[in-house]
C-alpha cells in the first residue's frame, strides 16, 4: 500500500513507523524538526511494543511536496480543530479507490472528513494507546488500554467501504498495533470521548496524571458528574454505549481503565504547556453543543470547557 500519515505527531508517527517496518510505502507530513530528523536518521520507536528504527520513510512539512503521488490510504492524525483544513489539503492526493481514516480524539471529526472526501471514502478509528515524542525523530509508546477499532465514518450498509477498511486493518495487523474492524465504530468513539472528557481537562487544569485524579475524592466527584452528563447526551442522540448505564461505566472506569493508564499525562496538559490550542471543543465542548441542541443540561461539562478556554488564553499570553 501507498500510505500517507497526515499529521505525524506522536500517534501518527507510531502508525507510520510500524507500517513502514511492515513493508508499506509510507509518507509523513509533520513539523520541521521531527521531519528533518526522520529524513536524516529514520524514525526511532520505543516503549511498550519494543525498540525499532524505521528507515525509508518519505517525510515532508506539507502534503503538496508529494506532487504526482497518489495514496491508497490516508491516516488523519491532526488536532481536531485542524481536521477540515488537513482534509482539504490531502484530498487531491487520495486515489479514487482509496480511503481516509480519522485517528483523532473527540467527536465530529469523522463527519467533517466524510463531508470533504465523501462518505464512501471516509472511516474512523478509536485509538486508545498513548505515545509521546521524546525528541526529534523519536517516539515512545507509553500506554495501551485496548485495541484500535476501525469502521465507517457514517453508519449504514456499505459493503465496499467495509472491505476497504478491512484491508487497512489487515495492514495494521502486520504491525505491533493491535487492530480490529467493527460494524459501527461510533459507540466506541463516544466511549473514548467520555474517558477523555472526564480525565483530560482536570488533568490539564491541575497538572497531574490520570491516577492522581482517581485518587482524589473531589476530582472523582467532578468526573462522575461529567460521565453522567455524557451518557445523558449519548442516550438522547440514540448512541448505544458499550455500557448500559453511567454507573456501570464508572465502575469500569476506576476499576479497569484508569489503572491501565494511571501514569499518563494528558495531551491537553502538554498542549497548554506548549502554548497550543487544546481539543476541548471536540470533547466536553462537543458534549455541551449536542446537549444544547437536544435540550439536555450539561453544566459540569460547560464549566470545565470554559475553564480550559480561560487557561488557553492565559497560557498563550504568557508564552
C-alpha positions in Angstrom: 0.0 0.0 0.0 1.0 3.6 -0.6 0.1 5.3 2.7 0.1 8.9 3.9 0.2 9.9 7.6 -1.4 13.4 7.7 -0.2 14.7 11.0 3.0 12.8 12.0 3.0 13.8 15.7 3.5 11.1 18.3 0.5 9.0 17.4 0.8 9.4 13.6 4.5 8.6 13.8 3.8 5.3 15.6 1.4 4.3 12.9 3.6 5.4 10.1 6.8 3.8 11.6 5.2 0.4 12.2 3.5 0.4 8.8 6.9 1.1 7.2 8.5 -1.7 9.2 5.8 -4.0 7.8 6.9 -3.1 4.2 4.5 -0.5 3.1 5.4 2.8 1.3 4.8 5.5 3.9 4.9 9.3 3.6 4.7 11.5 6.7 3.6 15.1 7.0 4.7 16.8 10.2 6.6 19.5 11.9 10.0 20.6 10.6 12.4 19.4 13.3 10.7 16.0 13.6 10.6 15.5 9.8 14.2 16.5 9.3 15.4 14.1 11.9 13.4 11.2 10.4 14.7 12.0 6.9 18.3 12.1 8.2 18.3 9.1 10.6 15.0 7.2 10.4 12.2 7.1 12.9 13.0 5.6 16.3 10.2 3.9 18.1 10.5 2.7 21.7 8.2 1.7 24.6 5.6 -0.9 25.2 6.0 -2.7 21.8 9.7 -2.8 21.6 12.5 -0.7 20.2 12.8 -0.2 16.4 14.1 2.2 13.8 12.1 2.6 10.6 14.1 3.7 7.6 12.9 4.6 4.1 10.0 6.9 5.2 9.3 9.8 2.9 8.8 12.9 5.1 7.7 16.5 4.4 6.2 19.5 6.1 3.3 19.7 3.7 1.4 17.3 1.5 1.9 19.4 -1.6 5.6 18.3 -1.5 4.3 14.9 -2.7 3.1 16.3 -6.1 2.4 13.4 -8.5 1.9 10.9 -5.7 -1.4 9.2 -5.1 -2.2 7.4 -1.9 -4.3 4.3 -1.3 -4.8 5.0 2.4 -4.5 8.2 4.4 -4.4 8.2 8.2 -5.6 11.6 9.6 -3.9 12.4 12.9 -4.0 16.2 13.2 -5.7 18.0 16.1 -9.5 18.2 15.8 -9.5 21.9 15.1 -7.4 21.3 12.0 -9.5 18.5 10.5 -11.1 20.3 7.7 -8.0 22.2 6.6 -5.9 19.0 6.6 -8.7 17.1 4.7 -8.8 19.8 2.0 -5.1 19.6 1.6 -4.8 15.8 1.2 -8.0 15.1 -0.8 -6.3 15.7 -4.2 -3.7 13.1 -3.3 -6.2 10.4 -2.3 -6.8 7.9 -5.0 -10.4 7.4 -6.3 -10.5 3.9 -4.7 -8.6 5.0 -1.6 -9.9 5.8 1.9 -9.0 8.1 4.7 -9.2 7.1 8.3 -9.5 9.6 11.2 -7.4 8.6 14.2 -8.4 11.6 16.1 -9.7 12.4 19.6 -13.3 13.6 20.2 -16.5 13.8 18.2 -17.3 15.4 14.9 -14.1 14.6 13.1 -15.5 11.6 11.2 -18.4 13.7 9.9 -16.1 16.5 8.8 -13.8 14.0 7.0 -16.8 12.4 5.2 -18.1 15.8 4.1 -14.8 16.5 2.4 -13.7 13.2 0.9 -17.2 11.6 0.5 -19.0 9.1 2.7 -17.7 6.2 0.6 -14.1 7.1 1.3 -14.2 8.0 5.0 -13.6 5.9 8.0 -12.8 6.5 11.7 -10.8 4.6 14.3 -11.0 4.5 18.1 -7.4 4.7 19.2 -6.7 4.2 22.9 -3.0 3.8 23.2 -0.7 6.7 24.1 2.6 8.0 22.7 4.9 10.9 23.1 7.6 12.5 21.0 10.7 12.1 23.1 12.9 14.2 20.7 13.1 15.0 17.0 12.7 11.7 15.1 11.9 9.7 18.2 8.6 8.5 19.7 7.7 6.3 22.6 4.6 4.2 23.1 3.6 4.9 26.7 0.3 3.1 27.4 -2.2 0.9 25.7 -5.7 0.3 27.1 -7.2 -1.6 24.2 -7.1 -2.5 20.5 -7.6 0.1 17.8 -11.1 -0.3 16.4 -11.9 0.9 12.8 -15.2 1.3 11.0 -17.2 3.6 8.7 -17.3 7.3 9.4 -21.0 7.4 8.6 -23.0 4.4 9.9 -25.1 2.3 7.5 -24.7 -0.5 4.9 -21.7 0.0 2.7 -20.0 -3.4 1.9 -17.4 -1.9 -0.5 -16.2 0.6 2.1 -16.2 -2.2 4.8 -14.0 -4.3 2.6 -11.5 -1.4 2.2 -11.5 -0.7 5.9 -10.8 -4.4 6.5 -7.8 -4.2 4.1 -6.5 -1.3 6.1 -7.0 -3.3 9.3 -5.1 -6.2 7.8 -2.2 -3.9 7.1 -2.1 -2.8 10.7 -2.4 -6.4 11.9 1.0 -6.9 10.2 2.4 -4.4 12.8 2.7 -4.3 16.6 -0.5 -2.2 16.7 -3.5 -4.4 17.8 -6.4 -3.5 15.5 -9.9 -4.8 14.7 -12.7 -4.0 12.3 -16.1 -3.2 13.8 -19.5 -2.7 12.1 -20.2 0.5 14.0 -17.3 2.4 15.5 -19.4 5.3 16.8 -20.2 3.8 20.3 -16.5 3.3 20.8 -15.7 6.8 19.7 -18.2 8.0 22.3 -16.7 5.7 24.9 -13.3 7.2 24.2 -14.8 10.7 24.4 -16.3 10.1 27.8 -13.0 8.8 29.0 -11.0 11.8 27.7 -13.7 14.3 28.7 -13.5 13.1 32.3 -9.7 13.0 32.6 -8.1 15.4 30.2 -9.5 18.8 31.3 -9.0 18.1 35.0 -5.5 16.7 34.4 -4.6 19.7 32.4 -6.0 22.2 34.9 -4.5 20.5 37.9 -1.3 19.4 36.1 -1.5 15.8 37.3 -1.6 12.4 35.7 -4.8 10.2 35.4 -4.0 8.2 38.5 -3.9 11.2 40.8 -7.3 12.3 39.6 -8.7 8.9 40.5 -7.1 9.1 44.0 -8.7 12.4 44.9 -12.4 12.3 46.1 -13.0 15.9 44.8 -11.9 15.2 41.3 -13.7 11.8 41.4 -16.9 13.6 42.1 -16.4 16.0 39.2 -15.5 13.2 36.8 -18.6 11.2 37.9 -20.8 14.2 37.0 -19.0 14.7 33.6 -19.6 11.0 32.8 -23.3 11.1 33.8 -23.9 14.1 31.6 -22.1 12.5 28.6 -24.3 9.4 29.0 -27.4 11.5 29.1 -26.4 13.2 25.8 -25.5 9.9 24.2 -28.9 8.5 25.2 -30.7 11.5 23.7 -28.8 11.1 20.5 -29.6 7.4 20.3 -26.0 6.2 20.7 -25.8 2.8 22.3 -22.8 2.9 24.6 -20.9 -0.3 25.4 -22.1 0.1 29.0 -25.8 0.1 29.8 -25.6 2.9 32.4 -23.2 5.6 33.6 -22.9 3.7 36.9 -21.6 0.6 35.0 -19.1 2.8 33.2 -17.9 4.5 36.4 -17.2 1.1 37.9 -15.2 0.1 34.9 -13.5 3.5 34.7 -12.0 3.3 38.1 -11.6 -0.5 38.3 -10.0 -1.2 34.9 -9.5 1.8 32.6 -7.6 4.2 34.8 -5.3 1.6 36.3 -4.1 0.8 32.7 -3.2 4.4 32.1 -2.6 5.8 35.6 0.8 7.4 34.8 -0.3 9.1 31.6 -0.1 12.8 31.4 -3.0 14.3 29.4 -2.2 15.5 25.9 -4.3 18.6 26.8 -1.8 19.4 29.5 1.0 19.1 27.0 -0.8 21.4 24.6 -1.2 24.1 27.4 2.4 23.8 28.3 3.4 24.4 24.7 1.0 27.3 24.3 -1.2 25.5 21.8 -4.9 25.3 21.5 -6.5 22.2 23.1 -9.1 19.8 21.7 -11.7 20.8 24.3 -14.2 21.8 21.6 -14.2 18.2 20.3 -14.6 16.7 23.8 -16.5 18.4 26.6 -17.4 21.3 24.3 -18.9 19.0 21.8 -21.0 17.4 24.5 -22.2 20.8 25.5 -23.1 21.6 21.9 -25.0 18.4 21.5 -26.7 18.9 24.8 -27.9 22.4 23.9 -29.3 21.0 20.6 -31.1 18.2 22.4 -32.2 20.0 25.5 -30.0 18.0 27.8 -28.3 20.0 30.6 -24.5 19.7 30.7 -23.4 22.3 33.4 -20.3 20.5 34.5 -19.0 19.9 31.0 -19.8 23.5 30.2 -17.9 24.7 33.3 -14.7 22.7 32.6 -14.9 23.8 28.9 -14.9 27.4 30.0 -12.0 26.8 32.4 -9.8 25.3 29.7 -10.6 28.1 27.3 -9.7 30.6 30.0 -6.4 28.7 30.6 -5.7 28.6 26.9 -5.9 32.4 26.9 -3.6 32.8 29.9 -1.1 30.3 28.6 -0.9 31.9 25.1 -0.3 35.4 26.6 2.4 34.1 28.9 4.3 32.2 26.2 
